[in-house]
């Protein structure tokens, strides 16, 4: 039987090596989170049958999350294909009227709407090309645009089909919907804070550009909005989508989506079956032919399966660390060296460091490596898994699009023709301060108990 010390050392080695591989990008997360834990399990004396059992136990914890991710991504991919959100974004562009503060507030609103699908890449593709001409025409900083969009998308990443909540769910057990319901008050506060930050950005930019009222005669927001709609229509034309036409289809898509979100908020239905049924209904509603339905599934399946594959691999990582007792031993070792006064607050402390940790670790490493240890340690001080995960999500999610390990951020910088260094100098202190305020607020109101 493997000793406690050996289990601790092997567990820490698995975590360090896995995190190292994820950070360096030398291998895909699926490879790292599958093979490294298996090697560690073999070192503990586990056989093939035991490793298989560990994986099946881990699989039970993540399967609902996997199903939700697959169909949520396809669901919102269909809505993007049919352009459901395009008129909303165009109206928000027109709403700005060329006023700087209205522009920054509108940017936040557009990014919040655009991130309903939980995809950072989609959000940046929708918002930056549409708004960059407006920013350039008014002489506003492209880094202001990127920062507001990134901050807005990060706050919306608390949605149950967003990456952080799904990953946390696969670790602690409660469904993504249950975690979201717990975080909903914090998300509401965070959205209000985003608009406050956007307004401050607008005031600063108005002074910098020395406009008396923040407007410019050179800016035609109607032309920019029309160009956005035209570009989106051209992209759909190139896809040759075999869509069912009619205003009633748009209304039906809107009603179905609002009903789905309402069901998720109410907790009446689990996200996995909700998105499965919703996707099936949207496919029939918008694509009358089998060929059209096959096309849309083929187009969005790679994104859906990529995320699903990572979570399925995380089942091996979590199953082995938990099944062999490594997580428990690591937590016990950490408790032994922690001052008694610190233990009950370890999740809050890690949450306060969430944004800088996102610069030092990948999202997968943070949730699949750090969270299990923090959860096990905090549990010894009667902190619930929900409380531990909530503190870490709130602390880290704001830094989602600050880390250079985020592929979507590189896409945003490319679209806006920006530089990573200049962006991080602006965004990092802002996002960290934003995160600290949220964590301390959540702690004060007892959401992390």
C-alpha positions as a LaTeX table, in Angstrom:
\begin{tabular}{lrrr}
\hline
Residue & $x$ (\AA) & $y$ (\AA) & $z$ (\AA) \\
\hline
Unk1 & 0.00 & 0.00 & 0.00 \\
Unk2 & 1.37 & 3.41 & $-1.00$ \\
Unk3 & 2.22 & 5.68 & 1.92 \\
Unk4 & 0.58 & 9.05 & 2.50 \\
Unk5 & 3.83 & 10.86 & 1.71 \\
Unk6 & 4.25 & 8.94 & $-1.54$ \\
Unk7 & 0.67 & 9.68 & $-2.61$ \\
Unk8 & 1.23 & 13.37 & $-1.85$ \\
Unk9 & 4.47 & 13.52 & $-3.83$ \\
Unk10 & 3.09 & 11.58 & $-6.79$ \\
Unk11 & $-0.07$ & 13.70 & $-6.82$ \\
Unk12 & 1.89 & 16.95 & $-6.72$ \\
Unk13 & 4.18 & 15.67 & $-9.48$ \\
Unk14 & 1.17 & 14.82 & $-11.68$ \\
Unk15 & $-0.24$ & 18.30 & $-11.13$ \\
Unk16 & 3.06 & 20.13 & $-11.71$ \\
Unk17 & 3.91 & 18.17 & $-14.86$ \\
Unk18 & 0.39 & 18.49 & $-16.26$ \\
Unk19 & 0.28 & 22.23 & $-15.55$ \\
Unk20 & 3.77 & 22.63 & $-17.04$ \\
Unk21 & 2.72 & 20.92 & $-20.25$ \\
Unk22 & $-0.43$ & 23.02 & $-20.46$ \\
Unk23 & 1.53 & 26.22 & $-19.88$ \\
Unk24 & 4.22 & 25.51 & $-22.45$ \\
Unk25 & 1.68 & 24.40 & $-25.01$ \\
Unk26 & 3.86 & 21.46 & $-26.00$ \\
Unk27 & 0.93 & 19.08 & $-26.07$ \\
Unk28 & $-2.85$ & 19.15 & $-26.26$ \\
Unk29 & $-4.72$ & 19.19 & $-22.91$ \\
Unk30 & $-6.28$ & 15.84 & $-23.79$ \\
Unk31 & $-2.82$ & 14.25 & $-23.98$ \\
Unk32 & $-1.52$ & 15.85 & $-20.78$ \\
Unk33 & $-4.62$ & 15.12 & $-18.67$ \\
Unk34 & $-4.81$ & 11.53 & $-19.85$ \\
Unk35 & $-1.29$ & 10.13 & $-19.97$ \\
Unk36 & 0.37 & 11.89 & $-17.02$ \\
Unk37 & $-2.26$ & 10.77 & $-14.45$ \\
Unk38 & $-2.09$ & 7.20 & $-15.80$ \\
Unk39 & 1.68 & 7.13 & $-15.25$ \\
Unk40 & 1.12 & 8.42 & $-11.71$ \\
Unk41 & $-1.54$ & 5.79 & $-11.06$ \\
Unk42 & 0.82 & 3.03 & $-12.19$ \\
Unk43 & 3.46 & 4.36 & $-9.77$ \\
Unk44 & 0.97 & 3.97 & $-6.92$ \\
Unk45 & 0.52 & 0.31 & $-7.86$ \\
Unk46 & $-2.86$ & 0.67 & $-9.54$ \\
Unk47 & $-3.63$ & $-1.88$ & $-12.24$ \\
Unk48 & $-5.48$ & $-1.55$ & $-15.53$ \\
Unk49 & $-8.83$ & $-2.50$ & $-13.98$ \\
Unk50 & $-8.45$ & 0.07 & $-11.19$ \\
Unk51 & $-7.46$ & 2.83 & $-13.60$ \\
Unk52 & $-10.51$ & 1.98 & $-15.71$ \\
Unk53 & $-12.72$ & 2.22 & $-12.63$ \\
Unk54 & $-11.15$ & 5.57 & $-11.67$ \\
Unk55 & $-11.93$ & 6.91 & $-15.13$ \\
Unk56 & $-15.52$ & 5.68 & $-15.06$ \\
Unk57 & $-16.01$ & 7.37 & $-11.68$ \\
Unk58 & $-14.58$ & 10.59 & $-13.11$ \\
Unk59 & $-16.75$ & 10.21 & $-16.20$ \\
Unk60 & $-19.89$ & 10.10 & $-14.07$ \\
Unk61 & $-18.97$ & 13.53 & $-12.72$ \\
Unk62 & $-18.46$ & 15.23 & $-16.08$ \\
Unk63 & $-20.90$ & 13.58 & $-18.52$ \\
Unk64 & $-23.76$ & 16.06 & $-17.99$ \\
Unk65 & $-21.33$ & 18.92 & $-18.51$ \\
Unk66 & $-20.04$ & 17.36 & $-21.74$ \\
Unk67 & $-23.54$ & 17.00 & $-23.17$ \\
Unk68 & $-24.39$ & 20.56 & $-22.19$ \\
Unk69 & $-21.27$ & 21.97 & $-23.85$ \\
Unk70 & $-21.80$ & 20.11 & $-27.11$ \\
Unk71 & $-25.38$ & 21.19 & $-27.61$ \\
Unk72 & $-25.04$ & 24.71 & $-26.13$ \\
Unk73 & $-22.27$ & 25.51 & $-28.60$ \\
Unk74 & $-24.31$ & 24.12 & $-31.50$ \\
Unk75 & $-27.45$ & 25.92 & $-30.27$ \\
Unk76 & $-25.85$ & 29.35 & $-30.19$ \\
Unk77 & $-23.94$ & 28.55 & $-33.36$ \\
Unk78 & $-27.30$ & 28.14 & $-35.13$ \\
Unk79 & $-28.49$ & 31.48 & $-33.74$ \\
Unk80 & $-25.30$ & 33.09 & $-35.04$ \\
Unk81 & $-25.82$ & 31.48 & $-38.45$ \\
Unk82 & $-29.34$ & 32.87 & $-38.75$ \\
Unk83 & $-28.25$ & 36.31 & $-37.49$ \\
Unk84 & $-30.65$ & 36.56 & $-34.57$ \\
Unk85 & $-28.43$ & 39.00 & $-32.66$ \\
Unk86 & $-27.34$ & 41.11 & $-35.65$ \\
Unk87 & $-30.24$ & 43.64 & $-35.48$ \\
Unk88 & $-29.65$ & 44.09 & $-31.74$ \\
Unk89 & $-25.97$ & 44.89 & $-32.29$ \\
Unk90 & $-26.80$ & 47.27 & $-35.18$ \\
Unk91 & $-29.32$ & 49.13 & $-33.01$ \\
Unk92 & $-26.79$ & 49.48 & $-30.22$ \\
Unk93 & $-24.28$ & 50.95 & $-32.69$ \\
Unk94 & $-26.88$ & 53.49 & $-33.81$ \\
Unk95 & $-27.73$ & 54.20 & $-30.16$ \\
Unk96 & $-24.25$ & 55.65 & $-29.58$ \\
Unk97 & $-24.98$ & 58.68 & $-31.87$ \\
Unk98 & $-21.26$ & 59.28 & $-32.03$ \\
Unk99 & $-21.01$ & 60.37 & $-28.36$ \\
Unk100 & $-17.90$ & 58.95 & $-26.67$ \\
Unk101 & $-19.60$ & 57.86 & $-23.44$ \\
Unk102 & $-22.48$ & 56.36 & $-25.40$ \\
Unk103 & $-19.92$ & 54.54 & $-27.56$ \\
Unk104 & $-18.17$ & 52.93 & $-24.58$ \\
Unk105 & $-21.47$ & 52.07 & $-22.88$ \\
Unk106 & $-22.76$ & 50.67 & $-26.17$ \\
Unk107 & $-19.57$ & 48.64 & $-26.53$ \\
Unk108 & $-20.21$ & 46.98 & $-23.18$ \\
Unk109 & $-23.84$ & 46.29 & $-24.08$ \\
Unk110 & $-22.93$ & 44.83 & $-27.48$ \\
Unk111 & $-20.25$ & 42.58 & $-25.98$ \\
Unk112 & $-22.63$ & 41.32 & $-23.28$ \\
Unk113 & $-25.21$ & 40.39 & $-25.93$ \\
Unk114 & $-22.58$ & 38.91 & $-28.25$ \\
Unk115 & $-21.22$ & 36.68 & $-25.47$ \\
Unk116 & $-24.52$ & 34.93 & $-24.83$ \\
Unk117 & $-23.06$ & 31.95 & $-26.70$ \\
Unk118 & $-20.18$ & 31.70 & $-24.21$ \\
Unk119 & $-17.57$ & 31.80 & $-26.99$ \\
Unk120 & $-14.84$ & 34.42 & $-26.71$ \\
Unk121 & $-13.85$ & 34.00 & $-30.35$ \\
Unk122 & $-17.43$ & 34.61 & $-31.53$ \\
Unk123 & $-17.74$ & 37.67 & $-29.28$ \\
Unk124 & $-14.58$ & 39.26 & $-30.62$ \\
Unk125 & $-15.47$ & 38.42 & $-34.22$ \\
Unk126 & $-18.88$ & 40.06 & $-33.81$ \\
Unk127 & $-17.86$ & 43.16 & $-31.88$ \\
Unk128 & $-14.39$ & 44.33 & $-32.90$ \\
Unk129 & $-14.83$ & 44.47 & $-36.71$ \\
Unk130 & $-18.19$ & 46.20 & $-36.19$ \\
Unk131 & $-16.94$ & 48.81 & $-33.69$ \\
Unk132 & $-13.31$ & 49.43 & $-34.71$ \\
Unk133 & $-14.27$ & 51.80 & $-37.58$ \\
Unk134 & $-16.34$ & 53.83 & $-35.10$ \\
Unk135 & $-13.43$ & 54.03 & $-32.64$ \\
Unk136 & $-10.97$ & 54.98 & $-35.37$ \\
Unk137 & $-13.27$ & 57.64 & $-36.81$ \\
Unk138 & $-13.61$ & 59.25 & $-33.36$ \\
Unk139 & $-9.91$ & 58.93 & $-32.50$ \\
Unk140 & $-10.57$ & 56.56 & $-29.61$ \\
Unk141 & $-8.04$ & 53.99 & $-28.39$ \\
Unk142 & $-8.31$ & 50.49 & $-29.82$ \\
Unk143 & $-7.14$ & 49.22 & $-26.42$ \\
Unk144 & $-10.18$ & 50.80 & $-24.78$ \\
Unk145 & $-12.32$ & 48.82 & $-27.23$ \\
Unk146 & $-10.53$ & 45.52 & $-26.56$ \\
Unk147 & $-10.55$ & 46.01 & $-22.78$ \\
Unk148 & $-14.26$ & 46.81 & $-22.54$ \\
Unk149 & $-15.20$ & 43.88 & $-24.78$ \\
Unk150 & $-12.89$ & 41.51 & $-22.88$ \\
Unk151 & $-14.19$ & 42.63 & $-19.48$ \\
Unk152 & $-17.82$ & 42.31 & $-20.61$ \\
Unk153 & $-17.21$ & 38.85 & $-22.07$ \\
Unk154 & $-15.41$ & 37.75 & $-18.91$ \\
Unk155 & $-18.37$ & 38.71 & $-16.72$ \\
Unk156 & $-20.74$ & 36.85 & $-19.05$ \\
Unk157 & $-18.47$ & 33.80 & $-18.79$ \\
Unk158 & $-20.28$ & 33.01 & $-15.51$ \\
Unk159 & $-23.08$ & 31.56 & $-17.66$ \\
Unk160 & $-23.56$ & 27.81 & $-17.18$ \\
Unk161 & $-22.43$ & 27.06 & $-20.73$ \\
Unk162 & $-19.31$ & 29.18 & $-20.27$ \\
Unk163 & $-15.99$ & 27.38 & $-19.81$ \\
Unk164 & $-15.19$ & 28.26 & $-16.15$ \\
Unk165 & $-18.54$ & 27.15 & $-14.69$ \\
Unk166 & $-18.56$ & 23.96 & $-16.74$ \\
Unk167 & $-15.04$ & 23.07 & $-15.64$ \\
Unk168 & $-15.83$ & 23.83 & $-12.00$ \\
Unk169 & $-18.97$ & 21.70 & $-12.20$ \\
Unk170 & $-16.99$ & 18.72 & $-13.41$ \\
Unk171 & $-14.75$ & 19.07 & $-10.33$ \\
Unk172 & $-17.18$ & 19.78 & $-7.47$ \\
Unk173 & $-20.33$ & 17.93 & $-8.58$ \\
Unk174 & $-23.28$ & 20.39 & $-8.69$ \\
Unk175 & $-24.61$ & 21.10 & $-12.18$ \\
Unk176 & $-23.48$ & 24.22 & $-14.07$ \\
Unk177 & $-27.01$ & 25.54 & $-13.70$ \\
Unk178 & $-26.85$ & 25.22 & $-9.89$ \\
Unk179 & $-23.50$ & 27.02 & $-9.79$ \\
Unk180 & $-24.83$ & 29.78 & $-12.04$ \\
Unk181 & $-27.92$ & 30.24 & $-9.86$ \\
Unk182 & $-25.57$ & 30.66 & $-6.88$ \\
Unk183 & $-23.41$ & 33.16 & $-8.79$ \\
Unk184 & $-26.28$ & 35.09 & $-10.39$ \\
Unk185 & $-26.30$ & 37.92 & $-7.79$ \\
Unk186 & $-22.56$ & 38.41 & $-8.31$ \\
Unk187 & $-22.99$ & 38.38 & $-12.07$ \\
Unk188 & $-25.67$ & 41.05 & $-11.79$ \\
Unk189 & $-23.37$ & 43.23 & $-9.69$ \\
Unk190 & $-20.50$ & 42.58 & $-12.11$ \\
Unk191 & $-22.58$ & 43.68 & $-15.12$ \\
Unk192 & $-23.43$ & 46.96 & $-13.36$ \\
Unk193 & $-19.73$ & 47.42 & $-12.59$ \\
Unk194 & $-18.86$ & 46.81 & $-16.25$ \\
Unk195 & $-21.11$ & 49.70 & $-17.30$ \\
Unk196 & $-19.54$ & 51.93 & $-14.63$ \\
Unk197 & $-16.06$ & 51.08 & $-15.92$ \\
Unk198 & $-17.22$ & 51.67 & $-19.51$ \\
Unk199 & $-18.61$ & 55.09 & $-18.53$ \\
Unk200 & $-15.31$ & 56.03 & $-16.86$ \\
Unk201 & $-13.45$ & 54.93 & $-19.99$ \\
Unk202 & $-15.80$ & 57.15 & $-22.02$ \\
Unk203 & $-15.17$ & 60.20 & $-19.83$ \\
Unk204 & $-11.39$ & 59.67 & $-20.00$ \\
Unk205 & $-11.49$ & 59.18 & $-23.77$ \\
Unk206 & $-13.71$ & 62.25 & $-24.22$ \\
Unk207 & $-11.17$ & 64.38 & $-22.36$ \\
Unk208 & $-8.27$ & 62.83 & $-24.25$ \\
Unk209 & $-9.81$ & 63.56 & $-27.63$ \\
Unk210 & $-10.68$ & 67.09 & $-26.43$ \\
Unk211 & $-14.18$ & 66.93 & $-27.83$ \\
Unk212 & $-16.57$ & 69.34 & $-26.12$ \\
Unk213 & $-19.43$ & 66.89 & $-26.35$ \\
Unk214 & $-17.63$ & 63.77 & $-27.44$ \\
Unk215 & $-19.14$ & 63.81 & $-30.92$ \\
Unk216 & $-17.61$ & 64.11 & $-34.34$ \\
Unk217 & $-19.15$ & 65.23 & $-37.57$ \\
Unk218 & $-17.02$ & 62.65 & $-39.42$ \\
Unk219 & $-18.83$ & 59.75 & $-37.78$ \\
Unk220 & $-21.90$ & 58.24 & $-39.40$ \\
Unk221 & $-23.06$ & 55.54 & $-37.01$ \\
Unk222 & $-25.87$ & 54.56 & $-39.36$ \\
Unk223 & $-23.35$ & 53.83 & $-42.09$ \\
Unk224 & $-21.25$ & 51.75 & $-39.69$ \\
Unk225 & $-24.30$ & 49.79 & $-38.52$ \\
Unk226 & $-25.38$ & 49.17 & $-42.11$ \\
Unk227 & $-21.87$ & 48.02 & $-42.98$ \\
Unk228 & $-21.95$ & 45.57 & $-40.06$ \\
Unk229 & $-25.26$ & 44.10 & $-41.24$ \\
Unk230 & $-23.97$ & 43.92 & $-44.81$ \\
Unk231 & $-20.80$ & 42.10 & $-43.75$ \\
Unk232 & $-22.76$ & 39.57 & $-41.72$ \\
Unk233 & $-25.14$ & 38.98 & $-44.64$ \\
Unk234 & $-22.21$ & 38.45 & $-47.02$ \\
Unk235 & $-20.66$ & 35.90 & $-44.67$ \\
Unk236 & $-23.92$ & 33.97 & $-44.49$ \\
Unk237 & $-24.24$ & 34.12 & $-48.26$ \\
Unk238 & $-20.80$ & 32.56 & $-48.64$ \\
Unk239 & $-21.88$ & 29.73 & $-46.33$ \\
Unk240 & $-24.82$ & 29.05 & $-48.68$ \\
Unk241 & $-27.11$ & 28.28 & $-45.75$ \\
Unk242 & $-30.31$ & 26.48 & $-46.65$ \\
Unk243 & $-32.45$ & 28.48 & $-44.23$ \\
Unk244 & $-36.20$ & 28.67 & $-43.86$ \\
Unk245 & $-37.19$ & 32.29 & $-44.48$ \\
Unk246 & $-39.83$ & 34.44 & $-42.82$ \\
Unk247 & $-40.27$ & 36.97 & $-40.02$ \\
Unk248 & $-42.14$ & 34.36 & $-38.03$ \\
Unk249 & $-38.98$ & 32.23 & $-37.93$ \\
Unk250 & $-37.05$ & 35.09 & $-36.29$ \\
Unk251 & $-39.80$ & 35.55 & $-33.72$ \\
Unk252 & $-39.89$ & 31.81 & $-33.07$ \\
Unk253 & $-36.09$ & 31.72 & $-32.53$ \\
Unk254 & $-36.36$ & 34.65 & $-30.09$ \\
Unk255 & $-39.22$ & 33.10 & $-28.12$ \\
Unk256 & $-37.52$ & 29.70 & $-27.92$ \\
Unk257 & $-34.26$ & 31.28 & $-26.71$ \\
Unk258 & $-35.97$ & 33.43 & $-24.07$ \\
Unk259 & $-37.97$ & 30.41 & $-22.89$ \\
Unk260 & $-34.80$ & 28.30 & $-22.69$ \\
Unk261 & $-32.94$ & 30.92 & $-20.67$ \\
Unk262 & $-35.99$ & 31.30 & $-18.42$ \\
Unk263 & $-36.07$ & 27.56 & $-17.77$ \\
Unk264 & $-32.37$ & 27.53 & $-16.94$ \\
Unk265 & $-32.72$ & 30.47 & $-14.55$ \\
Unk266 & $-35.72$ & 28.86 & $-12.85$ \\
Unk267 & $-33.86$ & 25.59 & $-12.33$ \\
Unk268 & $-36.86$ & 23.62 & $-13.64$ \\
Unk269 & $-34.72$ & 21.70 & $-16.11$ \\
Unk270 & $-31.11$ & 20.60 & $-16.34$ \\
Unk271 & $-28.99$ & 22.40 & $-18.99$ \\
Unk272 & $-27.99$ & 19.20 & $-20.83$ \\
Unk273 & $-31.49$ & 18.07 & $-21.91$ \\
Unk274 & $-32.57$ & 21.70 & $-22.33$ \\
Unk275 & $-29.91$ & 22.42 & $-24.93$ \\
Unk276 & $-30.35$ & 19.02 & $-26.58$ \\
Unk277 & $-34.07$ & 19.65 & $-27.11$ \\
Unk278 & $-33.48$ & 23.31 & $-27.98$ \\
Unk279 & $-30.89$ & 22.41 & $-30.62$ \\
Unk280 & $-33.20$ & 19.82 & $-32.17$ \\
Unk281 & $-36.06$ & 22.36 & $-32.33$ \\
Unk282 & $-33.83$ & 25.06 & $-33.87$ \\
Unk283 & $-32.52$ & 22.64 & $-36.51$ \\
Unk284 & $-36.03$ & 21.71 & $-37.62$ \\
Unk285 & $-37.26$ & 25.31 & $-37.43$ \\
Unk286 & $-34.42$ & 26.94 & $-39.37$ \\
Unk287 & $-33.18$ & 24.18 & $-41.67$ \\
Unk288 & $-36.06$ & 22.30 & $-43.32$ \\
Unk289 & $-33.85$ & 19.86 & $-45.24$ \\
Unk290 & $-31.60$ & 17.08 & $-43.99$ \\
Unk291 & $-28.76$ & 18.57 & $-46.02$ \\
Unk292 & $-29.07$ & 21.93 & $-44.27$ \\
Unk293 & $-29.15$ & 20.32 & $-40.83$ \\
Unk294 & $-26.08$ & 18.22 & $-41.65$ \\
Unk295 & $-24.21$ & 21.31 & $-42.86$ \\
Unk296 & $-24.79$ & 23.27 & $-39.66$ \\
Unk297 & $-23.82$ & 20.31 & $-37.48$ \\
Unk298 & $-20.61$ & 19.75 & $-39.46$ \\
Unk299 & $-19.74$ & 23.44 & $-39.17$ \\
Unk300 & $-20.09$ & 23.69 & $-35.38$ \\
Unk301 & $-19.14$ & 20.15 & $-34.35$ \\
Unk302 & $-15.34$ & 20.78 & $-34.26$ \\
Unk303 & $-15.70$ & 23.57 & $-31.68$ \\
Unk304 & $-18.20$ & 21.57 & $-29.63$ \\
Unk305 & $-16.19$ & 18.36 & $-29.66$ \\
Unk306 & $-12.91$ & 20.14 & $-28.89$ \\
Unk307 & $-14.23$ & 21.42 & $-25.54$ \\
Unk308 & $-16.02$ & 18.13 & $-24.85$ \\
Unk309 & $-12.81$ & 16.21 & $-25.45$ \\
Unk310 & $-10.91$ & 18.30 & $-22.90$ \\
Unk311 & $-13.56$ & 17.68 & $-20.24$ \\
Unk312 & $-13.66$ & 13.95 & $-21.02$ \\
Unk313 & $-9.89$ & 13.86 & $-20.54$ \\
Unk314 & $-10.31$ & 15.78 & $-17.28$ \\
Unk315 & $-12.40$ & 12.81 & $-16.10$ \\
Unk316 & $-9.22$ & 10.70 & $-16.19$ \\
Unk317 & $-7.21$ & 13.39 & $-14.40$ \\
Unk318 & $-9.79$ & 13.94 & $-11.66$ \\
Unk319 & $-10.78$ & 10.28 & $-11.41$ \\
Unk320 & $-7.23$ & 9.12 & $-10.77$ \\
Unk321 & $-6.28$ & 11.93 & $-8.36$ \\
Unk322 & $-9.47$ & 11.34 & $-6.39$ \\
Unk323 & $-9.69$ & 7.56 & $-6.65$ \\
Unk324 & $-6.12$ & 6.92 & $-5.56$ \\
Unk325 & $-6.49$ & 9.27 & $-2.59$ \\
Unk326 & $-3.86$ & 11.72 & $-3.89$ \\
Unk327 & $-6.13$ & 14.76 & $-3.64$ \\
Unk328 & $-7.03$ & 13.97 & $-0.07$ \\
Unk329 & $-3.38$ & 13.49 & 0.92 \\
Unk330 & $-2.32$ & 16.73 & $-0.76$ \\
Unk331 & $-5.08$ & 18.59 & 1.06 \\
Unk332 & $-4.16$ & 17.00 & 4.39 \\
Unk333 & $-0.51$ & 17.92 & 3.88 \\
Unk334 & $-1.47$ & 21.49 & 3.04 \\
Unk335 & $-3.71$ & 21.72 & 6.10 \\
Unk336 & $-0.86$ & 20.49 & 8.29 \\
Unk337 & 1.41 & 23.39 & 7.28 \\
Unk338 & $-1.26$ & 26.11 & 7.13 \\
Unk339 & $-1.78$ & 28.36 & 10.13 \\
Unk340 & $-5.17$ & 27.57 & 11.64 \\
Unk341 & $-6.35$ & 31.13 & 11.00 \\
Unk342 & $-5.70$ & 30.86 & 7.25 \\
Unk343 & $-7.37$ & 27.54 & 6.49 \\
Unk344 & $-11.02$ & 28.66 & 6.43 \\
Unk345 & $-10.14$ & 31.43 & 3.97 \\
Unk346 & $-7.86$ & 29.60 & 1.54 \\
Unk347 & $-10.51$ & 29.69 & $-1.22$ \\
Unk348 & $-10.97$ & 33.45 & $-0.74$ \\
Unk349 & $-7.19$ & 34.01 & $-0.79$ \\
Unk350 & $-6.85$ & 32.00 & $-4.01$ \\
Unk351 & $-9.85$ & 33.89 & $-5.44$ \\
Unk352 & $-8.16$ & 37.23 & $-4.69$ \\
Unk353 & $-5.15$ & 35.98 & $-6.67$ \\
Unk354 & $-7.33$ & 34.61 & $-9.47$ \\
Unk355 & $-6.36$ & 37.12 & $-12.18$ \\
Unk356 & $-2.57$ & 36.91 & $-11.70$ \\
Unk357 & $-2.92$ & 33.13 & $-11.45$ \\
Unk358 & $-4.60$ & 33.20 & $-14.86$ \\
Unk359 & $-1.45$ & 34.81 & $-16.22$ \\
Unk360 & 0.62 & 32.01 & $-14.69$ \\
Unk361 & $-1.67$ & 29.08 & $-15.46$ \\
Unk362 & $-4.07$ & 28.08 & $-18.18$ \\
Unk363 & $-7.81$ & 27.91 & $-17.50$ \\
Unk364 & $-7.66$ & 24.11 & $-17.60$ \\
Unk365 & $-4.81$ & 24.05 & $-15.09$ \\
Unk366 & $-6.58$ & 26.46 & $-12.74$ \\
Unk367 & $-9.84$ & 24.50 & $-12.56$ \\
Unk368 & $-8.61$ & 20.95 & $-12.95$ \\
Unk369 & $-5.48$ & 21.24 & $-10.81$ \\
Unk370 & $-5.81$ & 24.12 & $-8.35$ \\
Unk371 & $-9.54$ & 23.92 & $-7.60$ \\
Unk372 & $-9.56$ & 20.27 & $-6.43$ \\
Unk373 & $-6.78$ & 20.97 & $-3.92$ \\
Unk374 & $-8.42$ & 24.15 & $-2.63$ \\
Unk375 & $-11.79$ & 22.41 & $-2.38$ \\
Unk376 & $-10.37$ & 19.49 & $-0.40$ \\
Unk377 & $-8.45$ & 21.82 & 1.91 \\
Unk378 & $-11.37$ & 24.20 & 2.49 \\
Unk379 & $-13.70$ & 21.26 & 3.17 \\
Unk380 & $-11.68$ & 20.45 & 6.27 \\
Unk381 & $-12.78$ & 23.83 & 7.64 \\
Unk382 & $-16.47$ & 23.22 & 6.80 \\
Unk383 & $-16.42$ & 25.29 & 3.60 \\
Unk384 & $-18.78$ & 23.81 & 1.00 \\
Unk385 & $-17.60$ & 22.80 & $-2.46$ \\
Unk386 & $-19.99$ & 25.40 & $-3.90$ \\
Unk387 & $-18.45$ & 28.11 & $-1.71$ \\
Unk388 & $-14.88$ & 27.19 & $-2.63$ \\
Unk389 & $-15.64$ & 26.98 & $-6.35$ \\
Unk390 & $-17.64$ & 30.23 & $-6.33$ \\
Unk391 & $-14.77$ & 32.20 & $-4.80$ \\
Unk392 & $-12.34$ & 30.81 & $-7.34$ \\
Unk393 & $-14.67$ & 31.37 & $-10.30$ \\
Unk394 & $-15.46$ & 34.97 & $-9.32$ \\
Unk395 & $-11.78$ & 35.67 & $-8.70$ \\
Unk396 & $-10.52$ & 34.11 & $-11.90$ \\
Unk397 & $-13.25$ & 34.63 & $-14.49$ \\
Unk398 & $-12.52$ & 38.37 & $-14.82$ \\
Unk399 & $-9.04$ & 37.49 & $-16.04$ \\
Unk400 & $-10.26$ & 35.10 & $-18.74$ \\
Unk401 & $-9.27$ & 37.44 & $-21.55$ \\
Unk402 & $-6.20$ & 38.99 & $-19.94$ \\
Unk403 & $-3.99$ & 35.92 & $-20.11$ \\
Unk404 & $-1.75$ & 35.44 & $-23.16$ \\
Unk405 & $-2.72$ & 31.75 & $-22.89$ \\
Unk406 & $-6.18$ & 32.67 & $-24.23$ \\
Unk407 & $-6.35$ & 31.99 & $-28.00$ \\
Unk408 & $-9.44$ & 34.20 & $-28.25$ \\
Unk409 & $-7.45$ & 37.16 & $-26.91$ \\
Unk410 & $-4.87$ & 36.80 & $-29.65$ \\
Unk411 & $-7.74$ & 36.81 & $-32.13$ \\
Unk412 & $-9.05$ & 40.05 & $-30.58$ \\
Unk413 & $-5.64$ & 41.71 & $-30.79$ \\
Unk414 & $-5.29$ & 40.62 & $-34.40$ \\
Unk415 & $-8.71$ & 41.99 & $-35.33$ \\
Unk416 & $-7.98$ & 45.30 & $-33.58$ \\
Unk417 & $-4.34$ & 45.43 & $-34.76$ \\
Unk418 & $-3.17$ & 45.72 & $-31.15$ \\
Unk419 & $-0.11$ & 44.57 & $-29.19$ \\
Unk420 & $-0.26$ & 42.13 & $-26.27$ \\
Unk421 & 2.11 & 44.12 & $-24.05$ \\
Unk422 & 0.23 & 47.41 & $-24.39$ \\
Unk423 & $-3.08$ & 45.64 & $-23.82$ \\
Unk424 & $-1.93$ & 43.82 & $-20.66$ \\
Unk425 & $-0.54$ & 47.05 & $-19.17$ \\
Unk426 & $-4.00$ & 48.59 & $-19.45$ \\
Unk427 & $-6.21$ & 45.56 & $-18.79$ \\
Unk428 & $-4.33$ & 43.65 & $-16.07$ \\
Unk429 & $-4.53$ & 46.18 & $-13.18$ \\
Unk430 & $-8.12$ & 47.05 & $-14.11$ \\
Unk431 & $-9.29$ & 43.42 & $-14.27$ \\
Unk432 & $-7.44$ & 42.45 & $-11.09$ \\
Unk433 & $-8.95$ & 45.37 & $-9.17$ \\
Unk434 & $-12.39$ & 44.51 & $-10.58$ \\
Unk435 & $-11.90$ & 40.90 & $-9.49$ \\
Unk436 & $-10.77$ & 41.82 & $-5.96$ \\
Unk437 & $-13.85$ & 44.01 & $-5.44$ \\
Unk438 & $-16.14$ & 41.16 & $-6.56$ \\
Unk439 & $-14.43$ & 38.56 & $-4.37$ \\
Unk440 & $-14.50$ & 40.74 & $-1.27$ \\
Unk441 & $-18.13$ & 41.63 & $-1.96$ \\
Unk442 & $-19.13$ & 37.99 & $-2.41$ \\
Unk443 & $-17.28$ & 37.02 & 0.76 \\
Unk444 & $-18.92$ & 39.83 & 2.72 \\
Unk445 & $-22.37$ & 38.62 & 1.66 \\
Unk446 & $-21.64$ & 34.99 & 2.56 \\
Unk447 & $-21.64$ & 33.51 & $-0.97$ \\
Unk448 & $-18.40$ & 31.64 & $-0.35$ \\
Unk449 & $-19.33$ & 29.76 & 2.81 \\
\hline
\end{tabular}
